[in-house]
Amino acid sequence: MKAKNLRILKENGINVPNFITVNGENEIDMSFSNSEFFAVRSSYCLEDDDNNSFAGQFKTILNVKRDEIKNAVLDVIKSYDQKKLYKGISADSLSKSPVIIQEMIYPDISGVIFTANPLGILNESVITAGYGLGENVVEDKTETVTYYYNKDESLFYLKEKSNISVDHKILNELTDIALKIKNIFKKESDIEFAVKNGVIYILQARPVTSLNTENPIILDNSNIVESYPGITMPLTQDFVHNAYKDIFGSCISRFVKNKNLLKAADEITENMVTDYHGGIYYVINNWYEILHLLPFSNKIIKIWQEMLGVENKSVSKSRLKVNKVLKLKISISFLYYLMITPRLMKKLNKYFDDIYPKYKEKIKSTNTVEELLELFHKTEKSVTDVWDITLINDIYTFIFTALSGGKKNGKIASINNLESMKPVNAMNELRVTAHKEGIDSDIYRLKENEYIELFGDRIYGELKLETKTYRTNPELLRQQILSSEIPTKCEHENTGRVLNPFIRAAKRGISNREKSRLNRSRLFGLAREIMLKTGELLKRNSQLDEKEDIFFLYQNEINSLDRYQELISERKKRFDMYRASPPPRRIVFGNGIIDNQRITCEKQFEGSTVLHGTQTSLGKAVGKAAVIFDPNMDTDVTDKIIITKSTDPGWVFLIEKCKGIVAERGSVLSHTAIISRELKKPAVVNVKDAAKIIKTGDLIEIDADSGTVKILKRID
């Protein structure tokens, strides 16, 4: 099979050193090459087939001179004579298995590529390389470097730093060749390569036989990264995991009444999200399982992917068994709930407005760790049991945005009384008060307290319990007020009554969605207050050094130890390590989730001056770039164009000051898009590597009408 694979590669244009195959019985014709040295390799009849590798079990002889070829071939054939290992293979078949004679390459660098990580990471290629001959790399006789290549992000990672480095141009060529070979054989492959004077030679290729690709676990942070950017602490991870489990469980029980299907679905809703190396991810194959239950599921999935900005459009197959009658019942029930979604969202918002002040009062009157933990779970449960209608409202919004021609985003802008704009307008009024009355005046203090009561939880990273908010740290609000001038008020255009029913429905869905998002921030604010109060009590009991340390614990650990600092110290070190290498966008596991901590490699982006993405808020602007990963009160974006990975609702205070925004992630219904449309700021999202290619200070032009971003002048 090895010889056959080499012939197939050569026929498909892969650069393979010249070779012939012989069986040792006939005279060897060496006229195929003028080389003086050769590699004599095994090509046993079952070697490198779909089920067997036998890598390293048969002989390979390197540096063979022309006059020593015959003896080398016989030595390799002798290594085939291992009948006791391979029952059912006749001695005759063994003796007739061919031997490869291949021109010897003396490389500068050589190594091995796995088109998928053999440990079971399916969207990650692995390149191990070292100086000199490949046998030294394979047999660990020389120092090597291993690169991990995330195929969805086109990004290289390292496990650890090395004294060896491979030029990025060669790395990119190797990944391109590896992809071609995978497509040629339609299988994940193990490929040996050599590089001489910048030219890549493929020495052999075999299938990877250890992978399970049937039911992969797919982690994807599309959209959810807006809510949980960067690294998220254990307590938040717990809270989010439980919330998604409960909300999806409640949602499915609305329109699925079959006990067996509900039981099977429970196993799926148990893991709608997960944490990985400090990041929060959708277990996206489980989302597809749920979406497959819906009527017109293929179309809904496409709309869902587009509206959430899911880049990889591959969809896993459903494992849930649903017959036609049951599917019809589910469809009827789902369509009914879809139809009454606006009414149910109105009811949900009223319910939240009623219970919110009650829980605020309960927090004040609760003073023991045990009671606070009970209140924490009660608060979580009381909301998540009814919050599932927001999932149906999301589908409602996505469908009508698509039907309204939502890509032409001007149609769904200028939404009256949008909740996301209220904190902006209220903060601007607070700035006016500070300017007129003074920030130390009683009138300002009163207005400040009113703002915190209404919008104190709206800030960057607001859904992370560990985030410092205006409510928990009021001094942050003063810093924000003092950090900028009063902006010019942005007036909405009076578009009159919208006649198109799809646009009306889309706007209604967006409005309800933004209202629920602000309420969600308040819910997380309640949880944050409870846990900070719990942390304060544990600090008084000398169980914690600081009350904020509670965020490094999981819920079931709280109040279970006399002292936590050793555990917390270890977790702080681990999460510092996670911060050093931000989690990838997407990772696909074939054999279960495994650890793959990496260090991001520097990537070269020479020559990229025009970038393309998805237009979400129309308009054009020219200005200096401000590349921002983690906004703070000192961030100055006035008259600049923000370049970032993604945003969350807390970015609204920055977006109002800038001239435009470019984001690596996002969609037509992302926070970036909705807020930018309302503020009339041009925005382009899904711009790959924007925050790496563009540098702070670059003069850029954003043309959101065409979805392009141009670098007009780079900083010196």
C-alpha positions in Angstrom: 0.0 0.0 0.0 2.9 2.4 0.7 4.1 2.2 -2.9 0.6 2.5 -4.2 0.1 5.7 -2.1 3.3 7.2 -3.4 2.1 6.6 -7.0 -1.2 8.2 -6.3 0.5 11.2 -4.8 2.8 11.7 -7.7 -0.1 11.3 -10.2 -1.9 14.1 -8.3 1.0 16.6 -8.6 2.5 16.1 -5.1 6.3 16.5 -5.1 7.5 13.0 -4.3 11.3 12.1 -4.8 11.7 9.8 -7.8 11.2 6.1 -6.9 10.7 2.6 -8.3 9.3 -0.5 -6.7 11.0 -4.0 -6.9 10.4 -7.4 -5.4 13.9 -8.6 -5.1 13.6 -11.5 -7.7 14.4 -9.6 -10.9 17.3 -7.4 -11.9 17.0 -3.9 -10.5 16.9 -1.1 -13.2 18.3 2.0 -11.7 18.0 4.2 -14.8 15.1 6.1 -13.2 17.6 8.3 -11.3 21.1 9.8 -11.5 21.3 10.1 -7.8 24.2 8.4 -5.9 22.3 7.7 -2.7 18.9 6.2 -2.1 16.4 5.3 0.6 15.2 1.6 0.5 11.8 1.4 2.2 9.4 -1.4 3.0 6.0 -1.7 1.2 4.5 -4.7 2.9 1.2 -5.9 1.4 -1.0 -4.6 4.3 1.3 -1.7 5.4 -0.4 1.7 5.5 -3.9 0.4 4.5 -7.1 1.7 6.0 -6.9 -0.6 9.0 -3.2 -1.1 9.7 -0.2 1.1 9.9 2.7 -1.1 11.0 4.8 2.1 11.2 8.4 1.2 12.1 7.8 -2.5 12.2 9.6 -3.2 8.9 13.0 -2.1 7.8 14.0 1.2 6.1 17.6 1.7 5.1 18.9 5.2 4.3 22.0 6.4 2.5 22.3 3.4 0.3 24.9 3.6 -2.5 24.0 2.4 -6.0 26.2 -0.7 -5.7 24.6 -1.7 -2.4 21.0 -1.5 -3.5 20.5 -5.3 -4.1 21.6 -6.2 -0.6 19.5 -3.5 1.0 16.4 -4.7 -0.9 17.0 -8.3 0.4 17.4 -7.0 4.0 14.1 -5.2 3.8 12.3 -8.3 2.4 13.7 -10.3 5.3 12.0 -7.9 7.7 8.6 -9.0 6.1 9.1 -12.5 7.4 7.0 -12.1 10.6 4.2 -14.5 9.8 3.6 -15.2 13.5 2.5 -11.6 13.9 0.1 -11.6 11.0 -1.9 -14.8 10.8 -3.5 -15.5 7.5 -0.8 -14.0 5.4 1.1 -16.6 3.3 4.8 -16.7 3.1 4.5 -16.3 -0.7 2.5 -13.1 -0.2 5.2 -11.8 2.1 8.0 -12.5 -0.2 6.3 -10.8 -3.1 5.5 -7.6 -1.2 7.4 -4.9 -3.1 10.3 -2.7 -1.8 10.6 1.0 -2.6 13.8 2.5 -3.9 13.6 6.3 -3.6 16.1 9.0 -4.2 17.7 10.1 -1.0 16.9 13.6 0.1 19.4 15.3 2.6 17.0 17.8 4.1 17.5 21.0 6.1 14.4 20.2 8.0 12.3 17.0 8.1 9.4 15.7 10.0 5.8 14.4 10.2 2.4 15.9 9.6 -0.8 14.5 11.0 -3.8 16.1 9.2 -5.8 15.5 12.4 -4.2 15.2 15.8 -4.1 11.4 16.5 -5.0 12.0 20.1 -8.4 12.9 18.8 -8.6 16.6 17.9 -10.1 16.5 14.5 -9.8 20.1 13.4 -6.1 20.4 14.5 -3.2 19.3 12.3 0.1 18.5 14.0 3.6 19.2 12.5 6.7 17.8 14.2 9.9 18.9 12.7 13.7 18.8 13.4 16.9 19.5 11.6 18.4 16.9 9.4 17.0 13.4 8.4 13.5 12.3 9.3 14.6 9.2 11.1 16.3 11.4 13.7 12.9 13.1 14.3 10.8 10.0 14.4 13.3 8.2 16.7 13.8 11.2 19.0 17.5 11.5 18.2 17.4 15.2 17.7 15.6 18.2 19.2 12.2 18.9 17.6 9.5 21.4 17.6 5.8 20.6 17.3 3.3 23.0 15.8 -0.5 22.6 16.3 -2.5 24.1 13.5 -6.2 25.0 14.1 -7.8 24.5 10.7 -10.8 26.7 11.5 -8.7 29.6 12.6 -5.7 29.1 10.3 -3.6 29.7 13.4 -0.4 27.9 14.6 0.1 27.1 18.3 3.0 25.6 20.3 2.9 23.3 23.3 6.1 24.8 24.5 8.9 27.0 23.2 11.8 25.4 21.3 15.2 26.3 20.0 14.0 25.1 16.6 11.7 27.1 14.4 10.2 26.6 10.9 9.6 29.5 8.6 5.9 30.4 8.4 5.9 30.2 4.7 7.0 26.6 4.9 4.4 25.9 7.6 1.7 27.3 5.5 2.8 25.3 2.4 2.9 22.1 4.6 -0.6 22.6 5.8 -1.8 23.3 2.2 -0.1 20.1 0.9 -1.5 18.1 3.9 -5.0 19.2 3.0 -4.5 18.2 -0.6 -3.3 14.8 0.5 -6.3 14.4 2.8 -8.6 15.2 -0.1 -6.8 12.8 -2.4 -7.2 9.9 -0.1 -10.4 11.2 1.5 -8.9 10.2 4.9 -6.9 11.8 7.7 -3.3 11.1 6.9 0.1 10.7 8.6 2.7 12.2 6.2 6.5 12.2 6.2 8.1 15.3 4.6 11.6 16.7 4.0 12.5 20.3 3.1 15.7 21.1 1.1 16.5 24.6 0.0 12.9 25.7 0.6 11.5 22.9 -1.5 9.1 20.4 0.2 9.3 16.7 -0.6 6.7 14.2 0.5 8.3 10.9 1.4 5.3 8.8 2.3 1.7 9.0 3.4 -0.5 6.6 5.4 -4.0 6.8 6.9 -4.4 7.7 10.6 -6.1 4.6 12.0 -6.7 5.7 15.6 -9.4 8.3 15.1 -13.1 8.1 15.9 -14.9 10.5 13.6 -18.5 9.1 14.0 -19.8 11.3 16.9 -17.4 14.2 17.4 -17.8 16.6 20.3 -17.7 20.1 18.7 -16.9 23.1 20.9 -17.6 26.5 19.2 -17.7 29.9 20.8 -19.6 31.7 18.0 -21.8 34.3 19.6 -21.4 33.1 23.1 -17.9 34.8 23.1 -19.8 38.1 23.1 -21.2 37.3 26.5 -18.2 35.6 27.9 -15.1 37.1 26.3 -11.7 35.8 27.2 -11.3 33.7 30.4 -14.2 33.0 32.7 -13.9 32.0 36.4 -15.2 28.6 37.8 -18.2 30.1 39.6 -19.5 31.7 36.4 -18.9 28.5 34.5 -21.0 26.6 36.9 -23.8 29.2 36.9 -23.9 29.3 33.1 -23.8 25.5 32.7 -26.8 25.1 35.0 -28.7 27.9 33.5 -28.4 26.6 29.9 -29.3 23.0 31.1 -32.4 24.2 32.9 -33.6 26.6 30.2 -33.2 24.2 27.4 -34.8 21.4 29.4 -37.8 23.7 30.1 -38.0 24.7 26.4 -38.0 21.2 25.1 -40.7 20.1 27.5 -43.0 22.9 26.1 -43.4 21.1 22.8 -42.2 17.5 23.4 -44.6 15.3 25.4 -43.0 11.9 24.6 -41.3 10.5 27.7 -38.7 8.5 25.8 -37.7 11.5 23.7 -37.6 13.8 26.7 -35.3 11.3 28.5 -33.0 11.2 25.5 -33.1 14.9 25.1 -32.2 15.4 28.8 -28.8 13.7 28.1 -28.2 16.4 25.4 -29.4 19.4 27.3 -27.1 18.4 30.2 -24.3 19.8 28.0 -25.4 22.7 25.9 -22.4 24.6 27.0 -19.1 23.7 28.6 -15.9 25.4 29.7 -12.5 24.6 28.1 -9.2 26.1 29.2 -11.2 29.0 30.9 -13.3 29.7 27.8 -17.1 29.2 27.5 -18.2 27.2 24.5 -21.4 25.9 22.9 -21.3 22.2 22.6 -22.6 22.9 19.1 -23.4 19.4 18.0 -25.9 19.3 20.9 -27.5 22.5 19.6 -27.9 20.9 16.2 -29.5 17.9 17.9 -32.2 20.2 19.4 -32.6 22.2 16.2 -33.2 19.0 14.2 -36.4 18.5 16.2 -37.9 21.7 14.8 -40.0 21.9 11.6 -38.0 23.0 8.5 -34.9 22.3 10.6 -32.5 22.5 7.7 -33.6 26.0 6.8 -33.8 27.1 10.4 -30.3 25.8 11.1 -28.9 27.8 8.2 -30.7 31.0 9.4 -29.5 30.2 13.0 -25.9 29.9 11.8 -26.0 33.1 9.8 -27.6 35.2 12.6 -25.2 34.0 15.2 -22.2 34.3 13.0 -21.3 30.6 13.0 -18.4 30.3 10.5 -18.1 26.6 10.1 -21.4 25.6 8.5 -21.0 21.8 8.8 -23.9 20.2 10.7 -23.7 17.1 12.8 -26.4 14.4 12.2 -29.1 13.8 14.7 -29.0 10.8 17.0 -32.5 11.3 18.4 -35.1 8.9 17.0 -38.2 10.8 16.0 -40.9 9.3 13.9 -43.1 11.3 11.5 -46.1 11.4 13.8 -44.0 12.7 16.7 -42.2 15.2 14.5 -45.6 16.5 13.3 -46.8 17.0 16.9 -43.6 18.7 17.8 -43.9 21.0 14.8 -47.5 22.0 15.6 -46.6 22.8 19.2 -43.5 24.7 18.2 -45.3 26.8 15.6 -48.0 27.6 18.2 -45.4 28.9 20.6 -43.7 30.7 17.9 -46.9 32.5 17.0 -47.6 33.7 20.6 -43.9 34.5 21.4 -44.4 38.3 21.6 -47.2 37.8 24.1 -45.1 35.4 26.2 -42.1 37.7 26.1 -44.2 40.5 27.4 -45.4 38.3 30.2 -41.9 37.2 31.0 -40.6 40.8 31.2 -43.5 41.7 33.6 -42.7 38.6 35.7 -39.0 39.6 36.0 -39.9 43.2 36.8 -42.1 41.9 39.6 -39.7 39.5 41.2 -36.5 41.5 40.8 -37.1 44.0 43.7 -38.2 41.2 45.9 -34.9 39.3 45.5 -33.0 42.5 46.0 -34.6 42.9 49.4 -34.0 39.3 50.3 -30.3 39.7 49.6 -30.1 42.6 52.1 -31.9 40.6 54.8 -30.0 37.3 54.4 -26.9 37.0 56.6 -25.6 33.5 56.7 -23.6 31.5 54.2 -26.1 28.7 54.2 -29.1 31.0 53.6 -27.2 32.9 50.9 -26.4 29.7 49.0 -30.0 28.7 49.3 -31.1 32.1 48.0 -28.6 31.8 45.1 -30.1 28.5 43.9 -33.6 29.8 44.4 -32.9 33.0 42.4 -31.4 30.9 39.6 -34.2 28.4 39.5 -37.1 31.0 39.7 -35.9 32.7 36.5 -34.5 29.8 34.5 -37.7 27.8 34.7 -39.5 30.5 32.7 -36.7 32.0 30.7 -36.9 29.3 28.0 -39.3 31.5 25.9 -36.3 33.7 25.1 -34.9 30.7 23.0 -38.1 30.6 21.0 -38.0 34.4 20.7 -34.4 34.1 19.3 -35.7 31.8 16.5 -38.7 34.1 16.0 -36.3 37.1 15.6 -33.9 35.2 13.4 -36.6 34.0 11.0 -38.3 37.3 10.6 -35.0 39.2 10.3 -34.1 36.8 7.4 -37.6 37.2 5.8 -37.4 41.0 6.1 -34.1 41.1 4.2 -32.1 41.6 7.4 -28.8 41.7 5.5 -30.0 45.0 4.2 -29.6 46.1 7.8 -31.1 49.6 7.4 -34.6 48.0 7.4 -34.3 46.8 11.0 -32.6 49.9 12.5 -34.3 52.8 14.4 -36.2 50.6 16.9 -38.2 52.8 19.3 -37.4 52.7 23.0 -34.7 50.0 22.5 -33.5 48.7 25.9 -29.8 48.6 24.9 -29.9 52.4 24.3 -31.4 53.4 27.6 -28.2 53.0 29.6 -26.4 55.2 27.0 -29.0 57.9 27.2 -29.2 57.8 31.0 -25.3 58.0 31.2 -25.4 61.0 28.9 -27.9 62.7 31.2 -25.7 61.9 34.1 -22.8 63.6 32.3 -24.9 66.7 31.7 -25.8 66.8 35.5 -22.1 66.4 36.4 -21.2 69.2 34.0 -23.9 71.6 35.3 -24.1 70.8 39.0 -20.7 69.3 39.7 -19.8 65.7 40.4 -19.8 66.2 44.2 -23.3 67.8 44.3 -26.3 66.3 46.0 -28.2 66.4 42.7 -25.5 64.4 40.9 -25.3 61.9 43.8 -29.1 61.3 43.5 -28.9 60.9 39.8 -25.9 58.5 40.1 -27.8 56.3 42.6 -30.8 56.2 40.2 -28.5 55.2 37.3 -26.9 52.4 39.4 -30.3 51.1 40.5 -31.5 50.8 36.9 -28.3 50.1 34.9 -25.6 49.3 37.4 -25.0 45.9 35.9 -24.4 47.0 32.3 -20.7 46.9 31.7 -18.1 45.1 29.7 -18.1 41.4 30.8 -21.4 41.9 32.6 -22.3 38.2 32.5 -19.2 37.1 34.3 -19.9 37.0 38.0 -16.3 38.1 38.7 -16.7 41.3 36.7 -16.6 44.6 38.7 -19.7 46.6 37.8 -21.0 50.0 38.5 -23.2 48.5 41.2 -20.5 46.6 43.0 -17.8 49.3 42.4 -19.6 52.7 42.0 -16.2 54.5 41.6 -16.0 53.0 38.1 -19.1 55.0 37.1 -17.4 58.2 38.2 -14.3 57.3 36.2 -16.5 56.8 33.1 -18.3 60.1 33.6 -15.1 62.0 34.0 -13.3 60.2 31.1 -15.2 61.8 28.3 -17.1 64.8 27.1 -20.9 64.9 26.6 -21.4 63.4 23.1 -23.7 64.8 20.5 -27.1 63.3 20.9 -28.0 60.8 18.2 -31.5 61.3 16.9 -33.5 58.5 15.3 -35.0 59.1 11.9 -38.7 59.2 11.9 -39.4 56.4 9.5 -43.2 56.4 10.0 -45.3 53.3 10.4 -43.6 50.2 9.1 -46.0 48.4 6.7 -43.9 45.3 6.0 -45.1 42.7 8.5 -41.8 40.9 8.4 -39.9 44.0 9.4 -42.4 44.8 12.1 -42.0 41.3 13.5 -38.2 41.4 13.3 -38.1 44.7 15.1 -40.5 43.3 17.8 -38.3 40.3 18.2 -35.1 42.4 18.5 -36.7 44.7 21.0 -37.9 41.8 23.2 -34.5 40.2 22.8 -32.6 43.3 24.0 -35.1 43.7 26.9 -34.4 40.1 28.0 -30.7 40.6 27.7 -30.8 43.7 30.0 -32.9 41.7 32.5 -30.4 38.8 32.1 -27.6 41.2 33.1 -29.7 42.1 36.2 -30.2 38.5 37.0 -26.4 37.9 36.9 -26.1 41.1 39.0 -28.3 39.4 41.7 -26.1 36.3 41.6 -23.0 38.5 41.8 -24.3 40.3 44.9 -25.2 37.1 46.6 -21.8 35.6 46.0 -19.9 38.7 47.0 -21.8 38.8 50.3 -21.1 35.1 50.7 -17.4 35.8 50.0 -17.4 38.6 52.6 -18.7 36.2 55.3 -16.1 33.5 54.3 -13.4 36.2 54.6 -14.6 37.1 58.0 -14.4 33.5 59.0 -10.8 33.5 57.7 -11.7 30.9 55.0 -10.9 33.4 52.2 -8.2 36.1 52.0 -10.4 38.3 49.7 -14.1 38.1 49.1 -13.5 38.0 45.3 -11.6 34.7 45.7 -15.0 33.0 45.8 -15.2 33.3 42.0 -12.4 30.7 41.8 -14.6 28.1 43.4 -17.4 25.9 42.0 -20.8 26.0 43.6 -20.6 22.6 45.4 -17.2 23.6 46.9 -18.5 26.7 48.7 -18.8 26.2 52.5 -17.3 22.7 52.2 -13.7 23.5 53.5 -12.2 25.2 56.5 -9.8 27.1 54.3 -9.7 27.5 50.5 -6.5 29.4 49.8 -4.3 26.5 48.7 -7.0 25.4 46.2 -7.5 29.0 45.0 -3.8 29.6 44.7 -3.5 26.6 42.4 -6.5 27.8 40.3 -5.1 31.3 40.0 -1.9 29.8 38.5 -3.9 27.7 36.1 -6.1 30.5 34.9 -3.0 32.8 34.5 -1.8 30.1 32.1 -5.1 30.1 30.3 -4.8 33.9 29.8 -1.4 33.5 28.2 -3.0 31.5 25.4 -6.6 32.5 24.6 -8.9 29.6 23.8 -9.5 28.9 20.1 -12.8 29.6 18.4 -13.6 26.1 17.6 -12.2 22.7 18.6 -13.5 19.2 17.5 -12.8 16.1 19.5 -13.1 12.6 18.2 -12.2 10.6 21.3 -13.6 12.7 24.1 -12.4 16.1 25.4 -8.7 16.2 26.1 -6.2 18.8 27.3 -4.4 20.7 24.5 -2.9 23.8 26.2 -1.1 25.8 23.6 1.0 28.9 23.2 0.0 31.1 20.2 2.7 31.6 17.6 3.3 35.0 16.1 1.7 35.0 12.7 3.0 37.1 9.7 0.5 39.2 7.9 2.7 41.1 5.4 0.9 42.7 2.5 -2.7 42.5 3.8 -4.2 46.0 3.2 -7.9 45.2 2.2 -10.0 43.1 4.5 -13.5 41.8 4.0 -16.3 41.0 6.3 -20.1 41.2 6.8 -21.7 44.6 6.7 -24.1 45.1 9.7 -24.5 48.9 10.0 -24.2 51.0 6.8 -21.9 53.9 6.3 -18.3 54.9 5.7 -15.6 56.4 7.9 -11.9 57.2 7.9 -9.9 57.4 11.0 -7.1 56.1 13.1 -7.5 52.5 14.4 -7.8 51.7 18.1 -7.2 48.0 18.6 -8.9 47.0 21.9 -9.2 43.6 23.5 -10.2 44.6 27.0 -11.8 48.0 27.3 -11.4 50.0 30.5 -12.3 53.5 31.8 -9.1 55.0 30.3 -9.8 53.7 26.8 -10.0 56.7 24.4 -11.8 55.9 21.1 -13.1 59.4 20.3 -13.1 59.9 16.5 -11.3 56.6 16.1 -12.3 53.3 14.5 -12.5 50.4 17.0 -10.8 47.2 16.0 -11.6 44.2 18.3 -12.3 40.5 18.4 -15.9 40.8 19.6 -18.1 43.0 21.8 -20.8 42.6 24.5 -23.5 45.0 25.6 -21.1 46.9 27.9 -19.2 48.1 24.8 -22.1 50.5 24.1 -20.4 53.3 26.0 -17.3 53.0 23.7 -19.2 52.5 20.5 -21.1 55.8 21.0 -17.8 57.7 21.0 -16.1 56.1 18.0 -16.4 56.7 14.3 -16.9 53.0 13.4 -16.2 49.5 14.5 -14.5 46.4 13.0 -14.9 43.0 14.8 -13.5 39.6 14.0 -16.7 38.0 15.3 -20.3 38.9 15.0 -23.4 38.8 12.8 -26.4 40.9 11.8 -28.0 40.4 15.2 -24.8 40.6 17.4 -24.5 43.4 20.0 -22.0 45.1 17.7 -24.5 45.2 14.9 -27.6 46.3 16.9 -25.9 49.1 18.8 -24.0 50.3 15.8 -27.2 50.6 13.8 -29.0 52.5 16.5 -26.0 54.9 16.9 -25.6 55.2 13.1 -22.0 54.0 13.3 -20.6 52.0 10.3 -19.7 48.5 11.4 -18.2 45.4 9.7 -18.0 42.1 11.5 -16.5 38.6 10.7 -13.3 40.3 9.5 -10.8 37.5 9.9 -7.6 38.4 11.8 -8.5 42.1 11.9 -7.1 42.7 15.3 -3.8 41.1 14.3 -3.4 42.7 10.8 -4.4 46.3 11.9 -2.3 48.1 14.5 -3.3 50.9 16.8 -2.6 54.2 15.0 -3.0 52.8 11.4 -5.1 55.1 9.3 -8.0 53.0 8.0 -11.2 53.3 6.0 -14.2 51.4 6.9 -16.8 50.9 4.1 -19.7 49.1 5.7 -21.8 49.5 2.5 -19.5 47.0 0.8 -18.2 45.2 3.9 -14.5 46.2 3.3 -11.8 47.7 5.6 -8.8 49.3 4.0 -5.5 50.2 5.6 -4.6 53.6 4.1 -1.4 54.2 6.0 0.4 52.1 8.5 2.2 53.6 11.5 5.9 53.8 11.3 
